[in-house]
Structures are given as structure tokens and as C-alpha cells.
Amino acid sequence: MVLKFFDTAKHALVDFHPLNPPVVTMYNCGPTVYNYIHVGNLRSYVFADILRRTLEWNGYTVKQIVNITDVGHLVDDGDAGEDKMTQALRREGKPLTTDAMREVGEYYTSQFKTDLAALRILPATAYPKASDHIAEDIALVATLGEKGFTYKTSDGIYFDTEKFPRYAEFARLDIKGMQAGVRIDVGEKKHPTDFAIWKFNETLGYDAPFGKGFPGWHIECSAMAMRYLGETIDIHTGGVDHIPVHHTNEIAQSECATGKPYARFWMHNAHILVDGEKMSKSLGNTYRLIDIHERGIPPLAYRYWLLTAHYRTQANFTWEALAGAQSAYNRLTNFVFTLPNTESDAPIESYISEFTEEINDDLNTANAIALVWKLMKDASITDADKYATLMKMDKVLGLGLALIHSHMSEMRDAVPAGVNSLLTLRQAARSEKNFAESDRLRDTIKKLGYDVKDTPDGQMLEKI
């Protein structure tokens, strides 16, 4: 079946074909590791994971790079303000050194990867750190300078956007109509859209032929993408907020440096709202994955909730909506628990064909989830065939159904029937947010010799 994606650059649904099949090169804009990431940020990585799984479902081998920005990302996209990592050092009372910056970055990187694992996001091929690729940044800045695309000011090296005539095309920018506050013409910039590719800093930075300092956020992504994936990559992803500045600047500097197309397909996910407002650290309305877990909601219920909406559609996060997703996810896992584990039965081809059609249509996970429920209710399908079909679908959905089934089966087979009954009652109590009853049942189970732990995969029993 034809694989179609919505390409931001073309603003249309287009057929996907990689440059060098069966390999697909994919670059996903990673986090700036100056703080914990929130669940809104995590949507980008669940989206990228579904994209990768869909490509693999279609027989491709994916070379996936997720960068780690641990230097050079200024607070303001208009090249103003402090570096976010420096801001983190001040916030945490650490010395203003590159070693301390690295230490902070490594801590928040580990927290980021913990969240990815909890959401069953497949590990990328590599997670390159910006601070490990300063040499590549310097070389790219030098190349742009040699080709006449840059100029020097008192605070850095800037890219001259007027020398790239197609600068406004990708984001459909109305440069002439830009007003103050959108792109601010500050300092010695020649044009409002010009951007820094190197910022001078004599006290905290890296030595370079053009002056000690830091690479710009945009130049780092271009340098790392080309270092690991080549001068032209198949797919570049990120959030929609990256379109007008970050990705526009990546295209300009990369294509001017190489003379080649930078990315063949651009894909962007929409924002997560909180009670109708954008989720943002600056607004103070962010939630972390651990906040969800502490409310007794497994992280995979959040993944399930994300999959019930198309990645290009804004989703409104509320605790009520998440509770509904948890209830549906629990019904799904409880159903899976009842199915026999028989590998001899084959998936139902009509369902697999329809599932492929949905995910190949620009990752339509909402329809794919609806198909899962249709399968569960289909009385004409045996339980063994339902199991085989669900397990195959979950290779794309990534809801961990096989592992959940295995854990539940082990508990069912090894644990006394009375304890299993109490465990089922406790799961129902947690689904209804009756935490007092849940705690009471935990204590009762403990008296019978078993400890209950709540994990991303649901309840787990341990013999005391």
C-alpha cells in the first residue's frame, strides 16, 4: 500500500519514497536539557515513534537521530537573552563552567530517556549531544562565511537571510508585513530575520577562529543532522512551533552550505493544550509524566490518549480526558488478559490490511485505535486470532500489549485465585479513582504474602 505523509513544505499529502531504500534517514528535533520535559513535549517523541514504527511496518530500516541540545539555545528565538543552559546553572546554584553545564545536561538527559522508556518509545540510533559537536559547528560556520552568507557584529556571526531568496517559502512568512514582537530587529542585524550562527562569549564558551563563544541553536541541528545522516535527509520532524524560526533557519543555512536539499519531507505535530491554553513552562501550566503516574495513571494510558487524536490535531489535556483514556486503556488490557497466548494462529488479514491502510494514511492512529475496538467486539473472530492480530497491530501502536499479557498470565498462573480476585478488584478501584479502597485491598493482599507495585505496565505482584 502507498505510504502517504503530510509534508509541511508542500502543504499537502504526498507519497513517501526514501532517497536510498530500504534505508530511511530521520532526524527528530530533541530536547534542550536545561529542565525536565513536560507531557506536551513528549507528544513529539510519541509521534516520531509511531512514524518510525510505521516505516518499519512497511519494510524500511530507519536510521533515527534525536539530538540533545546542551548548549547554545537562547531563551529568545530572536537571538536575545541568556543561553538556557546558563540559566539552568544559575537556577541550580552551580558554577558557570562548561563542565557544570555538561553535568546539568546529563542529568536532564537521563530523565528524558526515562520518560521515553516509560512510554515504550523505541531507542533512537543515536542521541548526539550538541557539546560533542563543536568542531562540526565551527566548520559549518566557516563554510557559510567562505561562501559569503554571513557577517560579523560585535556579539556574533550572523546569517544574512536576504542572500537566500527562498527564505520565506517554507513557513510562508510575510517578511514585509512582520511587526515588532514577531521578529525583532535588534542590535546590528541587517534584517529582522537574520539569525546568529555563533555568539561571542569570552568567559564561557569554545575557542573558534572567528572568536570564542557558542554555536547557535539552529547551526547545531544542521551540523549534527548532516554528520550522522548526510547532506540530504529523508524526514525531519518537530513541533509546529519550530516551523517559522528553527526549521526555516536550518533549511537556509544547510542548503546554502551544501547547495543541496536539506530534508525531503518535513512533518510536524500540533501542540497539546491545557484547559484550552498552550502547555508551556512560561505559563506555569505544565505537567510531567511523573505527575500522571503519581495520580495512579500508567504512562501508557497517556500514550493511548495521544493515539486517539491525529498528530496534526491540537489535543486538549484535562485530567477528565486522561481519566477517560485510562478507563479505555484498562478495558483494553483487561480484554488482552482474557485472550489465550497461542502463536500458531495467524493475524486476520482483512484487519491487518485495514490497519495498514489507516497508518499509511499520514499515521491515522485514531482510526487504527477504533479498528482495535472493532476487532475486540467482532464475534466472528476467535480469541486466538484476536490475540495474534492485536499483537501484530501493537508493533505500531506500541502499547506494550504482549508484555502486559505475559505479566498478567504469569500472575494468573502462579498466584492463588483469591489474590488474583483481590488484584482485579483493586485495579477496578484505581480505575474509578477510589484510592482508599485501592489501599485497603493492597493491605489485604499484603497480609496474604504479596506486595503490589504500580508500574507503567500495570499492577505487579512480588512474593514477600
N, C-alpha and C positions, 0 to 999 in steps of 0.2 A: 504493500500500500504506500501511496505517496506520503512523504513526511512534509508537513507544512508548518511554518512558523511566521509569526507577525514580526516583520523586520522594521525596526524604528526608522532606519534611514530611508527606506522606500515608503514607509507608512502604509504597508499593505501586507496581506498574507501571501507568502511566496513559497515555492517548492525549495526544499533544502537539499543541497548536494555539496559534500565537502570537497576541498581542494585536492586532497590526496587520499581517497578512500582505500582501505576501510578506516583510516585514522581520522578522527575529528579533533582539532585543537580548540580548546575552550578556555577563556580567561574570565574569571569571576572576580569583580572588584571586592576585595576583602576588607576587614575592619581596620580602623585606626585604633590601636590598642592602648588608649590613654584612660580607658574606663571599661566597666562592664558593658556588654551589649544588651539591648533590650529585645523583647519579643518582636517588635516591629522590624528591627534589623534582621532578625532571624528569618523573616519571610524570604529575603533574597537568597538565602542558602538552601532553604527547603525548595524554592523554585529551581535553583540551579541543580539540586539533587534530582528532582523529577526530570529535568531536562537531560541530565546525564543518563539516568536510568532508561529514559525513552530512547535515547540514541543507542544505548547498548541493547535494548529490546529489539531494535531494528538491525542489529548485527554489526554496529560500529564499535571501534575501540577508541575510547575517549582519553585524550591527554589533557588533564584538567589542572589549571593553575589558579590558586587562590592566594593573592598577595597579603602580606601582613605589613601595614603601614605603621612603622615605629619611629618615624622621624619625618619632618618636612610638611606635615599637614597643618596649615594655619587655621586659626579659629574662623576667619572670614574667607570665603572663596574669592573675594576680590583682592587678595594678597595683603590684607591688613590684619593686625592683631598678632597675638603670640602663637608660636607653634603649640599644637595641642599636647604634645608630649612634655614640653617645658611647663605647660600649665599643670599637667599631672604631677610633675616633680614639686612644684610649689604647693599644690594641694596636699601632697603627702609628706611634706617637710623633708624632702630628700635633696642632696646637693645637686647643683646644676652642672652635671657632668654627663658625658655620653655613656659612661659605664652605668650610672644610675638610671639613665633613660632606657638603656637596654634591659636592666633589671625590671623596671616597671612594665616594659613592653612584654617581657617573657611571662610575667605573672598574668597579665590580662589575656595574652595569647592562650595560655593553658586553660583559663576559664572559658574562653571562646570555644576551644576544642572540646571541652567537657560538655558544653551545650549542644554542639554538633552531634556528639556521640549519643546524648540523651534523646535526640530527635531522629536517630537512625540515619543520619546523613553520611553517605559514603565518604571515606577519606579521599582528599584530592591527591593527584600525582605528586604535588609539592606545594608547600606553603612558604615561598621565599620572603625573607624579611627585607624591607627597604634598606635598613642599615648595613646589610651584607652586600649591597649592590651599588655602592657609591661610585666605584670605578666605571660601571656602565653608565651611570647618570652623567658623570663628567665627560665621558666620550661622546654621549649624545648631545650634550650642551655644546661641546666643541664642534661637532659636525654641523649643527644648526648655525653656529657662528660663522664657520668657514663658508657656508652657503649663503650667507647674508640675510638670515631670517631673524637675527637678534640685535639688540642694542643694550648698552650698559647705562645704568643710572647709579646714583650714589648708594642705593640699597640692594642692587642685584642685577641679574641678567634677565632681560625680558624678551618675549617672543612678540614680533611685530605682526599682528593679525591681518593687517591690510596687505601683507605680502602673500597671503593665502586667500585668493579670491573666493573660494568656496566655503569660507569660514562659517557663514550664517546658515548654510543649507541644511546641515544635519538636524539642528534644533529649530529650524525655521525662525531664526532670530530676526527681529525688526531692529537692526542696529541703529538706523537713523532715528527711530522713534523711542530709543531707550531713554528712560528717565532716571534721575538720581535715585539711588536706593536699590536699583536693579543691578547695574554695573556702574560703580562709582569711579569717575575719572579722578584719580588722586595722584599726588606727587608728580613725578617726572614721566609718567606714562605718556606715550604719544597718542594713544587711542584708548577709549574706555574699556575695550575688550582685550587689550594686551595683557599678558599674564607672565608672572615670574617663573622661570625655569631654574633659577638659582638665587638664593637670598644670602646676602653677606652677613657674617657674624664672626667677629674677631675673637670672641671669648668662648663660644661654644659652637663648634662646627668641624668641618672637614677641610683639609688643605686641597686647593684646586688651582690650576694655572691662572684662572681669572679672579681668584680671591677666596679666602677662607669663608666657609658658610655651609648652607644646607641645600640639597636639591629641592625643587618644588614638588608638590604632591603629584601633579599631572605627569611630570617627566619621569617620576619613579615608576608609574604604571607602564608607560611606554617602554622603558628600559627593561623592566622585568618580563613583560609580555614577549618582547622580541628576543630576549635572552633565552627563554625557555620554549617558545613556540614558533619562532621565526618572524620575519618581517611582515608577513600577512597571515592572520589567524582566521579560523573559520567562524567562531562565535565569541562575542564579547557580551557579558551581561552586567547588570547592576540595577539599582533602584531608579525610578523615574527622576528623582532629584539630581542624578548625575548627568542627565541629558544636556541641559543648557550650558553648563560650565565644564565640569570634569571631562566628560566624554568628548565634548566638542573640542576641547583643548588637546586631548590625547590624539584625536584624528589629525588636527592641524600640524602638531609638532612631528608626529610619526610619519605622515605622508610627505612632509617637506624634507625630512631627513633621508627617507629611502626612495621617494619617487614612486612608491607602490601603494596599493590599497592597504589600509591598516587592518580592518576587520570586514569580513564578507557578510556577516549577519550580526545585527545588534538587537538584543532582546532586553526588555526592562519590565520589572514588576512594579505594581502600584503600591501606594502607601497603605499602612494599617492605621486606621483612625481609632481614637479612644473617645467614646461617647460623642462622636461626630467631629472631633478635632484631631489634627495630625499628632501622632505619638512622637514626642521629642524631649530630649533631656533638658533643653532650654525652657520648655513649658512645664517641666516637672510632672508629666503625666505618663511616665514610662513604667513598665513592669518587666522584671527579669523572669527567666524561665524558672528560677528557684521560687519566685513568688507564686507561680502557678502550682508548683509541686507542694509548697507549704500549705496550700489550700486543699490538699488531698486530690488534686487533679494530675493524672500522669502526663508527662510531657508529650507522649504520643497522641493524647487527646487533642492537644494544641495543633500537632501536625495534621491530624484528621480534620480539625476545623478549617485549617488553611486550605486543604484539598477540596473542601466543599464549595470553594469560590474560585473563579478563574484568576490566574496570577496577574492579569492586566486589569482586574476589577478591584476598586477600593473595598476593603473589608473593615467593618466597624467592630472593634473589640469591646465587648462588655462581659462582665462576669456571668450574666444570664446566658449570653450566647455561648460562652465557653462551657457552662454547665450543661447546656443542651447538647453540645458536641461530645462532652464526656459521657452523657447518658447513651447517645448513639454508639459511641466507641465501645462502651461496656456491653451493649447489646450485641455488637459485632463479635467481640472477644468471647462472650458467653456462648454465642452460637458456634464459633470455631471450636470451643471446648467440647461441644457435643459431637463433633464430627470424628469419624474413625481416621486413623493415620495409616492409609494404605497407598503405597507408592505405585502399585500395579495399575491403578485406574488412571486413565488419561484425562486431561482437561477437555471440557466441552468446546469443540472448535467454533461453534456458532457464537458462543460467548467471547472466546478469545479473539475472534475476528472483529466483533463489535467493539470490544475493549481497545484493540489496536486502532481501529478507526477513530475512536474518541481521543486517545492520547496523541495520535499522529496529527490530529486537527488542532495544532497550536496548544498541546498539553491540556486538553479539556478534562481536567481531573474531576470537576463537578459532575459531569456526565458519567465518568468512569466509576465514581462512588455510587451514583444512582444505579448503575449496572450491577454493582456488588449486591445491593439490596434486592434487586430484581432476581438475581441468582439465588439468594438465600430463601426467597419465597417461592421459588419455582418447584412445584410439587412433582413435576415430570423428571426431575434430575435426582439421581441417587445421592445419598450423603457422601459416599466415597468420591463420586465425580465432582460434587460441590467442593470438597476439600482440595482435590487436585487443581481445580480451576481457580479457587481462591488463592492457593499458594503461588500459582503462576502469575496471577494479577498482582500479587503483593511484591513481586520483583520490581515493579514500577512504583507502586504506592508506598512501599517502604514502611508499613505499619507494624512490622515485626510479628506477623501472624503465626509463622512457623515456630518461632521461639516461644511465643505465648502458649501455643498449643502444646509444645513439648514440656514446658514448665508445669502447665495445668495437668497434663496427663501424668507426669511424674508424681505430682501431689495426689492425684486421684488414686493412683495405683499403690502408693507407698503409705498413705496416711489413713488412719481409721475413718470409717464412714461418718462417725459423729463429728469429728474435727472438720471434715470436708463440708458437712452441712452447716456448721458454725461459720466456716470461712465464706460460704456462699451468702449467708445472712449478713455477714459483715460487709461484703462487697456491695450488697444492696443498700445497706445503711449508709455507706460512704457515697454511693450514687445519689442518695436522697439528702446528702449533707447532714445526716443525723450522726454527728461526730460523738455525741455522748454514748449512743448505742454502739457505735463502732468501737469505742474504747472499752466498753463493758464486754463486748464479745472478744476483743483481744485478750483481756484479762482472763476470761473463761478458757480460751484456747491455751493460754499460758499455763493454767492450772492442770491442763491435760498433757503438758510436756512439750508444747511447741511455741516458738516465738514467731510473731508475724512481723514482716518488714514490708513497707510500701516502697516499691521500686518503679522505674519508668515502664517496666513490663507488667506491672500489677502487683498483687499480693504474693509474697514469697514466704514459705514456711521453713523454719530451721528447728531441728530437734534440739531441745535444751539438754 
